Amino acid sequence: MGRVLRSKYDYGMMIFADRRYARADKKNQLPLWIESHLEPGADNVSIDQALSIASKFYKDMGQDFVMPENFLYDSKKLEEMNNE
């Protein structure tokens, strides 16, 4: 599944497109933090429905992005870090 959450500025969505994940025995094998976020009734949706769900997720999660100053690197900052 990979790592989807890295920071509040870098996030993603997991889509379990395999119909086996609609079965309780497969869902129960997922980590609890994933299982707790599965949307009820979203385990057998069409592609159009999945796109609609994804679109809503990203609209809800979207926010004005301001890069934190400590995330920005220029040659001076890299040289300072190298000298530390």
C-alpha distances in whole Angstrom, upper triangle without the diagonal:
4,7,8,11,14,17,19,20,16,14,11,10,7,9,9,12,13,16,15,13,16,18,18,18,14,14,15,13,10,11,14,13,10,13,16,15,14,17,20,21,18,17,19,20,21,20,22,21,18,19,21,19,17,20,21,18,19,23,23,20,22,25,28,26,28,27,28,31,29,26,29,30,33,35,37,35,33,36,37,33,34,38,36
4,6,9,11,15,17,17,14,12,10,11,9,12,12,15,16,19,19,17,20,21,22,21,18,17,18,16,13,13,16,14,12,15,17,16,17,20,23,24,21,20,22,23,24,22,24,24,20,21,23,21,18,21,22,19,19,23,22,20,22,24,26,24,26,24,25,28,26,23,26,27,30,32,34,31,29,33,33,30,31,34,33
4,6,7,11,14,14,11,9,9,10,10,13,14,17,19,22,21,19,22,23,23,23,20,18,19,17,14,13,15,13,12,15,17,15,17,19,23,25,22,21,24,24,25,23,25,24,21,21,23,20,18,20,21,18,17,21,21,18,19,21,23,21,23,21,22,24,23,20,23,24,27,30,31,28,27,30,30,27,28,32,30
4,6,9,11,12,8,6,5,7,7,11,13,16,18,21,21,18,21,23,23,23,20,18,20,18,15,14,15,12,11,15,16,13,15,17,21,22,19,20,22,22,23,21,23,21,18,18,20,17,14,17,18,14,14,17,17,14,16,18,20,18,20,19,20,23,22,19,22,24,27,30,31,28,27,31,31,28,30,33,31
4,6,8,9,7,5,7,9,10,14,16,19,22,24,24,21,23,25,25,25,22,20,21,20,16,14,15,12,12,15,15,13,16,18,21,24,21,22,24,24,25,24,25,23,20,20,21,18,16,18,18,14,14,17,16,13,14,16,18,16,18,17,18,21,19,17,20,22,26,29,30,27,26,30,29,26,28,31,29
4,7,8,6,6,9,12,14,17,20,23,25,28,27,24,27,29,28,29,26,23,24,23,19,17,18,15,15,19,19,17,19,22,25,27,25,25,28,28,29,27,28,27,23,23,24,22,19,20,21,17,16,19,18,14,15,16,18,15,16,15,15,18,16,14,17,19,22,25,26,23,22,26,25,22,25,27,26
4,5,5,7,10,13,16,19,22,25,27,30,30,27,29,31,30,31,28,26,27,26,22,20,20,16,17,20,20,18,20,22,26,28,26,27,30,29,30,28,29,27,24,24,24,22,19,20,20,16,15,17,16,12,13,13,15,12,13,12,12,15,14,12,15,18,21,24,25,22,22,25,25,22,25,27,25
4,6,7,10,13,16,19,22,25,28,30,31,27,29,31,31,32,29,26,27,27,23,21,21,17,17,21,19,17,20,21,25,27,25,26,29,28,29,27,27,26,23,22,22,20,17,18,17,14,13,14,13,9,10,10,11,10,11,11,11,15,15,13,16,19,23,26,27,23,24,28,27,24,27,30,28
4,7,10,13,17,20,23,26,28,31,32,29,30,33,33,34,31,28,30,29,25,23,24,20,20,23,22,20,22,23,27,29,26,28,30,28,29,27,27,26,23,22,22,20,17,17,18,15,12,14,14,10,9,9,10,7,9,8,10,13,13,11,13,17,20,23,24,21,22,26,25,23,26,28,27
4,7,11,14,17,20,22,25,28,29,26,28,30,30,31,28,26,27,26,22,21,22,18,18,21,21,18,20,21,25,27,24,25,28,26,27,25,25,24,21,20,21,19,16,16,17,14,12,14,14,11,11,11,13,10,12,11,13,16,15,12,15,18,21,24,25,23,22,26,26,24,26,29,28
4,7,10,14,17,19,22,24,25,22,24,27,27,28,24,22,24,23,19,18,19,15,14,18,17,15,16,18,22,23,20,22,24,23,24,21,22,21,18,17,18,16,13,14,14,11,10,13,12,9,10,12,14,13,15,15,16,19,19,16,19,21,25,28,29,26,26,30,30,27,29,32,31
4,7,10,13,16,19,21,22,19,21,24,24,25,22,20,22,21,18,17,18,15,13,16,16,13,14,16,19,21,17,18,21,19,20,18,19,18,14,14,15,13,10,12,13,10,9,12,12,10,11,14,16,15,18,18,20,23,22,19,22,24,27,30,32,29,29,32,33,30,32,35,34
4,6,10,12,15,18,19,16,17,20,21,22,19,17,19,19,15,15,16,14,11,14,14,11,11,12,16,17,14,15,17,16,17,15,16,15,11,12,13,10,8,11,12,8,9,13,13,11,13,16,19,18,21,21,23,27,26,23,26,28,31,34,36,33,32,36,36,34,35,39,37
4,6,9,12,14,15,12,14,17,18,19,15,14,16,16,12,13,14,12,9,12,13,10,10,12,15,16,13,13,15,14,16,14,16,15,11,12,14,12,10,13,14,11,12,16,16,14,17,20,23,22,25,25,26,30,29,26,28,30,34,36,38,35,34,38,38,35,37,40,39
4,6,9,11,13,10,12,15,17,18,14,13,16,16,13,15,16,15,11,13,15,12,10,11,14,14,10,10,12,11,12,11,13,12,8,10,13,10,9,13,14,12,14,17,17,16,19,22,25,25,28,28,30,33,32,29,31,34,37,39,41,39,38,41,42,39,40,44,42
4,6,8,9,7,9,12,14,14,11,10,14,13,11,14,15,15,11,12,14,12,10,12,14,13,10,8,10,11,12,12,15,14,10,13,15,13,12,16,17,15,17,20,20,20,22,26,29,28,31,31,33,36,35,32,35,36,39,42,44,41,40,44,44,41,42,46,44
4,6,9,8,9,12,15,16,13,13,16,16,14,17,19,19,15,15,18,16,13,14,15,14,11,9,9,9,10,9,13,12,9,12,15,13,13,16,18,17,18,21,22,22,24,27,30,30,33,33,35,38,38,34,37,38,41,44,46,44,42,46,46,44,45,48,47
4,5,6,8,10,13,14,11,11,15,14,14,17,19,19,16,15,18,17,14,15,16,15,13,9,10,11,12,12,16,15,13,16,18,17,17,20,22,20,22,25,25,25,27,31,34,33,37,36,38,41,40,37,39,41,44,46,49,46,44,48,49,45,47,50,49
4,5,6,8,11,12,10,11,14,15,14,18,19,20,17,15,18,18,14,15,15,13,11,8,7,10,11,13,16,15,13,17,19,17,18,21,22,21,24,26,26,27,29,33,36,36,39,39,41,44,43,40,42,44,47,50,52,49,48,51,52,49,50,53,52
4,5,6,9,9,7,9,12,11,12,16,18,19,16,14,18,17,14,16,15,15,13,9,10,13,15,16,20,18,16,20,22,20,20,24,25,23,26,28,28,28,31,34,37,37,40,40,41,44,43,40,43,45,48,50,52,49,48,51,52,48,50,53,51
4,5,7,8,5,6,9,10,9,13,14,15,12,11,14,14,10,12,12,12,11,7,9,12,15,16,19,17,15,18,20,17,18,21,22,20,23,25,25,25,28,31,34,34,37,37,38,41,40,37,40,42,45,48,50,47,45,49,49,46,47,50,49
4,6,9,7,7,10,12,12,15,16,17,14,12,14,14,10,11,10,9,9,5,7,10,13,15,18,16,14,18,19,17,18,22,21,20,23,26,25,25,28,32,35,35,38,39,40,43,43,40,43,45,48,50,52,49,48,52,52,49,50,53,52
4,6,5,6,9,10,12,15,16,18,15,12,15,16,13,14,13,12,12,9,10,14,17,19,22,19,18,22,23,20,22,25,25,24,27,29,28,28,31,35,38,38,41,41,42,46,45,42,45,47,50,53,54,51,50,54,54,50,52,55,53
4,5,5,6,9,10,13,13,16,14,10,13,14,12,13,12,13,13,11,13,16,20,22,24,21,20,24,24,21,23,26,26,24,27,30,28,28,32,35,38,38,41,41,42,45,44,42,45,47,50,53,54,51,50,53,53,50,51,54,52
4,6,5,7,9,13,13,16,14,12,15,17,14,17,16,16,16,13,16,19,22,24,26,24,22,26,27,24,25,29,28,26,29,32,31,30,34,36,40,40,42,42,43,46,44,42,45,47,50,53,54,51,50,53,53,49,51,54,52
4,5,5,7,11,12,15,12,10,14,15,13,15,15,16,15,12,14,17,20,21,24,22,20,23,25,22,22,26,26,24,26,29,28,28,31,34,37,37,39,39,40,43,41,39,42,44,47,49,51,48,47,50,50,46,48,51,49
4,5,5,9,9,12,9,7,10,11,9,12,12,13,13,10,13,16,19,20,23,20,18,21,22,19,20,24,23,21,24,27,25,25,28,31,34,34,37,37,37,41,39,37,40,42,45,48,49,46,45,48,48,45,46,49,47
4,5,8,8,11,10,7,10,13,11,14,14,16,16,14,17,20,23,24,26,24,22,25,26,23,23,27,26,24,26,29,27,27,30,33,36,36,38,38,38,42,40,38,41,43,47,49,50,47,46,49,49,45,47,49,47
4,7,9,11,10,9,12,14,13,16,17,18,18,15,18,21,24,24,27,25,22,25,27,24,24,27,27,24,27,30,28,27,30,33,36,35,38,37,37,40,39,36,40,41,45,47,48,45,44,47,47,43,44,47,45
4,6,8,6,6,10,11,10,14,15,17,16,14,17,19,22,23,25,23,20,23,24,21,20,24,24,21,23,26,25,23,27,29,32,32,34,33,34,37,35,33,36,38,41,44,45,42,40,44,44,40,41,44,42
4,6,5,6,9,10,11,15,17,19,18,17,20,22,25,25,27,25,22,24,25,22,21,25,24,21,23,26,24,22,26,28,31,30,32,31,31,34,33,31,34,36,39,42,43,39,38,42,41,37,39,42,39
4,5,5,6,9,10,14,15,18,17,17,20,22,25,26,28,25,22,25,25,21,21,25,24,20,23,25,23,22,25,27,31,30,32,32,31,35,33,31,35,37,41,43,44,40,40,43,42,39,41,43,41
4,6,5,7,9,13,15,18,17,17,21,22,25,25,26,23,21,23,23,19,19,22,21,17,20,22,20,18,22,24,27,26,28,28,28,31,30,28,31,34,37,40,41,37,37,40,39,36,38,40,38
4,5,5,7,10,13,15,14,14,17,18,21,21,23,20,17,20,20,17,16,20,19,16,18,21,19,17,21,23,26,26,28,28,28,32,30,28,32,34,37,40,41,38,37,41,40,37,39,42,39
4,5,5,9,10,13,12,12,16,17,21,21,23,20,18,20,21,17,18,21,20,17,20,22,20,20,23,26,29,29,31,31,32,35,34,32,35,38,41,44,45,42,41,44,44,41,42,45,43
4,6,8,10,13,13,14,17,19,22,23,24,21,19,21,21,17,18,21,19,16,19,21,19,18,22,24,28,28,30,30,31,34,33,31,35,37,41,44,45,41,41,44,44,40,43,45,43
4,6,9,12,11,12,16,16,19,20,21,18,15,18,17,13,14,17,15,12,15,18,15,15,18,21,24,25,27,28,28,32,31,29,33,35,39,42,43,39,39,43,42,39,41,44,42
4,6,9,8,8,12,13,16,17,18,15,13,16,16,12,13,16,15,13,16,18,16,16,20,23,26,27,30,30,31,35,34,32,35,37,41,44,45,42,42,45,45,42,44,47,45
4,6,5,8,11,11,15,16,16,13,11,14,13,10,12,15,13,12,15,17,15,16,19,22,26,27,30,31,32,36,36,33,36,39,42,45,47,44,43,47,47,44,46,49,47
4,6,7,10,11,15,17,17,14,13,16,15,12,15,18,16,15,19,20,18,19,23,26,30,31,34,35,36,40,39,37,40,43,46,49,51,48,47,51,50,48,50,53,51
4,6,7,8,12,14,15,11,12,15,14,12,15,17,16,16,19,21,19,21,24,27,31,32,35,37,38,42,42,39,42,45,48,51,52,49,49,53,53,50,52,55,53
4,6,6,10,11,12,9,8,12,11,9,11,14,14,13,17,18,17,19,22,25,29,29,33,34,35,39,39,36,39,41,45,48,49,47,46,50,50,47,49,52,50
4,6,10,12,14,11,10,14,14,12,14,17,17,16,19,21,21,21,24,28,31,32,35,36,37,41,40,38,40,43,46,49,50,48,47,51,51,48,49,53,51
4,7,10,12,9,9,13,14,12,15,17,18,18,20,22,22,23,26,29,33,34,37,38,40,43,43,40,42,45,48,51,53,50,49,53,53,50,52,55,54
4,7,8,6,6,10,10,10,12,14,15,16,18,20,20,21,24,27,31,31,35,36,38,42,42,39,41,43,46,49,51,48,48,52,52,49,51,54,53
4,5,5,6,9,10,11,12,14,15,16,18,20,21,22,24,28,31,32,35,36,39,42,42,39,41,43,46,49,51,49,48,52,52,50,51,55,54
4,5,5,6,9,10,10,12,14,15,16,18,20,21,22,26,29,29,33,34,36,39,40,36,38,40,43,46,48,46,45,49,50,47,49,52,51
4,5,5,6,9,10,10,12,14,15,16,18,20,21,24,27,28,32,33,36,39,40,37,38,41,43,46,48,46,46,49,50,48,50,53,52
4,5,5,6,9,10,11,12,14,15,16,18,20,23,26,28,31,33,35,39,39,36,38,41,43,46,49,46,46,50,50,48,49,53,52
4,5,5,6,9,10,10,12,14,15,16,18,22,25,26,29,30,33,36,36,33,35,38,40,43,45,43,42,46,47,44,46,49,48
4,5,5,6,9,10,11,12,14,15,16,20,22,23,27,28,31,34,35,32,33,36,38,41,43,41,41,45,45,43,45,48,47
4,5,5,6,9,10,11,12,14,15,19,22,23,27,28,31,35,35,32,34,37,40,43,45,42,42,46,46,44,46,49,48
4,5,5,6,9,10,11,12,14,18,21,22,26,27,30,33,34,31,33,36,39,42,44,41,41,45,45,43,45,48,46
4,5,5,6,9,10,10,12,16,19,20,23,24,27,30,31,28,30,32,35,38,40,38,37,41,42,39,41,44,43
4,5,5,6,9,10,10,14,17,18,22,23,26,30,30,28,29,32,35,38,40,38,38,41,42,40,42,45,44
4,6,5,6,8,10,13,16,18,22,24,26,30,31,28,30,33,36,39,41,38,39,42,42,40,43,46,44
4,6,5,6,8,12,15,17,20,22,24,27,28,25,28,31,34,37,38,36,36,40,40,37,40,43,41
4,5,5,6,9,12,13,17,19,21,25,25,23,25,28,30,34,35,33,33,37,37,35,37,40,39
4,6,5,8,11,13,17,19,22,25,27,24,26,29,32,35,37,34,35,39,39,37,39,42,41
4,6,8,12,14,17,19,21,25,26,24,26,30,33,36,37,35,35,39,39,37,39,42,41
4,6,10,11,15,16,18,22,23,21,23,26,29,33,34,31,32,35,35,33,36,38,37
4,7,9,12,14,17,20,22,19,21,24,27,31,32,30,30,34,34,32,35,37,36
4,6,9,12,14,18,19,18,19,23,25,29,30,28,29,32,32,30,33,36,34
4,7,10,12,15,18,16,17,21,23,27,28,25,27,30,30,29,32,34,33
4,6,9,12,14,13,13,17,20,23,24,22,23,27,26,25,28,31,30
4,6,9,11,10,11,15,17,21,21,19,21,24,23,23,26,28,27
4,6,8,7,7,11,14,18,18,16,17,21,20,19,22,24,24
4,5,5,7,11,14,17,17,14,16,19,18,17,21,22,21
4,5,6,9,11,14,14,11,14,16,15,15,18,20,19
4,6,8,11,14,13,10,12,14,13,12,15,17,16
4,7,10,13,14,11,12,15,14,13,16,18,17
4,7,10,11,9,10,13,13,12,15,18,17
4,7,8,6,6,10,10,10,12,15,15
4,5,5,6,9,10,11,12,14,16
4,6,5,6,9,10,10,12,14
4,5,5,6,9,10,11,13
4,5,5,6,9,10,11
4,5,5,6,9,10
4,5,5,6,9
4,5,5,6
4,5,5
4,6
4
